[in-house]
Amino acid sequence: MKKILALLLVLALSVSLVACGSGKDSAAGDYRVAMVTDYGDITDQSFNQTTWEAVVAFGKDNNVETKYYKPTSNDTAGRVASVELAIAEGYNVIVMPGYAFGGTIAEVSANYPDVKFIALDVAKGDLLEAAVANKGESYDYNPDNWKLEDYVDMSNVYCAIYQEELAGYMAGYAAVKLGYTKLGFLGGMAVPAVIRYGYGYVQGVDAAAKELGVTVDMKYAYGNQFYGDADITAVMDTWYADGTEVVFACGGGIYTSAAEAAKKVGGKVIGVDVDQKAIIDGQYGEGMTVTSAMKGLYPTTVDTLTDVIVNGNWANYAGKIETLGLVSGDDPSANYVQLAETTLFEDGKFTAEDYAALVKGLYDGTITVSNDTTAEPAVTNVNVTWLGNLK
């Protein structure tokens, strides 16, 4: 009898512990998280891979089921189909990395009010471009002229965008401090995020050049596409042959053209969005990558999923397009825009202390960076050759 009573007591205690378990486990159990890829795959060492790794890490830490979907076609219809398949299979939080999801959100958000859509690097203009066209209207590419709520149901959508101009500024500043005085900027398409990277880069180069009392030469161009090819590589060949030492390659796979040209002459490349040292150095030559101007896709994904799913704070996110930048003046690695430190400090010309001082200045406002994409930055110590679109 005593054994039976003891067993009943243990069972009762176990039930009590489950019922009184942390809200974290209870809340997390209500959700399943899917990520849909944009142009690439989860091995692209860029947006998709970084975001997926963050989703997986969050899922493991919080007992949340995760899955990724790769669209069968590289267009809005393909991405919409993947989102709808994920929802049909029971996933109720959809993570979407990249501006290409603007059209997807415009099509699906209103149809699935109980699903939470989290989009990384999707701005108001990305949403409007597709939504306005869907209504048969002509978009003027100035999002300030439009009311987003008239075109897209944002009630179950959260978009995180980034202060690319800060990451670009840091990369340009570091490059000059490292001793480079002949630089290049090769952007993908001249979309706002790429322009902010580029104009921030120019401003950072100019600031460092002023401090050092030197003049820097820069070639600045867009490939008008997000991938490298023989034509763009040929242009990069002429840049490096003309003395360019480092090219900031900014825009998806367009870095391949800069890296292929750099490999022939021992040139250098600055990566973008994530730490690209592994892919650039691994494929084109050890030591090619100076640094990478990064967006904090990983912390954005983990932090947002944690607050939304574990802490139950979706109300703080729904309907918002939030610009993420610096959140710490003391810990550069905590920020949503930063430099990759894997190669940055190797030669001692630009130290970890120098980087920390730069971040602190940006954080406290001592250093200011314009995010204006409508006019080329005014400079004094940089001779910029503005080349427009190469193709």
Residue, then its C-alpha position, 0 to 999 in steps of 0.5 A: m500500500k505504501k509503495i502504491l501511495a508513493l508511486l501516486l505521489v510521484l506521478a502527481l508531482s510529475v504532472s504538477l511539474v509539467a503543468c507548472g513548467s516554464g512559459k518558455d516551453s509552453a509558448a514554444g510548443d505552439y509554434r513551428v518555424a519555416m525558412v524560405t530561401d530567396y535566390g540561393d540555397i542554405t549553403d550560399q555562405s550569405f543570407n540564406q545560410t546565415t539565416w538558416e543556421a540561426v533558425v536551426a540554433f533557435g529551434k534546438d535551444n527551444n524545442v521548436e520544429t524547423k524546416y527550410y523550403k527552396p522554391t522551384s523557381n526564382d521568382t515571386a510565384g515560386r516563393v509564394a508557392s513555397v510559403e503556402l506549402a510551408i503553411a499547409e504543412g503546419y508551419n506558422v512562423i515564416v522567416m524570409p531573408g532578402y529583399a526579393f520577398g517583397g512581392t511574396i509578402a504583398e501576395v500572402s500576408a492578408n490570406y494567412p492572418d494567423v501566420k507570423f511573417i518575419a522578413l529580413d532586409v525587406a524595406k517599404g520600397d520592396l513591398l510597394e514595388a510589387a504591391v503597386a504593380n499588382k493593382g495596375e498602378s505605376y510605382d515611382y520608386n519613392p516609397d515616401n510618396w505612398k501609404l503602405e497600408d493601402y497596398v499591403d496588409m502588414s498586421n502579421v508582418y515584421c520587417a527588419i532592415y539595416q543601416e548598411e551605411l554604417a557597415g560600409y563606413m566602417a569597411g572604408y575607414a578600416a581599408v584606408k587605416l590599413g594603408y590602402t589608397k587605391l580602392g574600388f566599389l563594385g555594387g550589384m544592382a543600385v537598390p537602396a541597400v547597395i547604395r547605402y553600403g557604397y555611399g557609407y563606404v565612400q564616407g568612411v574612406d574620406a574620413a580616414a583619409k582626412e585623418l591620415g592626411v592622404t588622398v585616395d583614388m576610387k572607382y565606383a560602379y554597379g554591375n546591374q546584376f547580383y552575379g559575376d560574369a566574364d564581362i564584369t570580370a574583364v572590367m575588374d581586370t582593368w581596375y586591378a591592372d590600373g592599380t586598384e588594391v582592394v574592391f568592396a564587392c557588394g551584392g550577392g554573387i557579384y564578388t566572384s568577378a572581383a575575386e577572379a580578377a584579384k587572384k590574377v594579381g594578388g589583389k584584395v577584396i572586401g566581402v559583404d552581408v556576412d563574413q565571406k573570408a571562408i568562401i573568398d579565401g577558400q576559393y580564390g586565395e588565402g589572405m584575399t579577404v580584408t574584412s566583410a561589412m556585415k549585417g547581423l542576420y544571425p542575431t536578428t533571427v535568433d533575437t526576434l524568434t526568441d522574443v516573439i515565440v519564447n517571450g510572447n511579444w509579437a505585439n511589439y513587432a507586428g506591422k513594423i519595419e524596423t531599422l537595425g544598427l548599433v545597440s552597443g558602443d562597447d561590444p562591437s559584436a553585439n551590433y546588427v551592423q559590424l565588421a568581420e574580425t577574422t582578418l581585420f587585425e592581422d597586420g596590426k595597422f588597424t587594431a581591435e582598439d581602433y575598431a572599438a573606438l570607431v564603433k563607440g564614435l558611431y554609437d554615441g554620435t561623435i561620428t555621423v554617417s549620411n544614409d541619403t541615397t539620392a545624392e553622391p556623398a561630398v568628399t574632400n580626400v577621395n577622388v571618386t570616378w563614378l562609373g554608373n552601371l557596367k551593364 
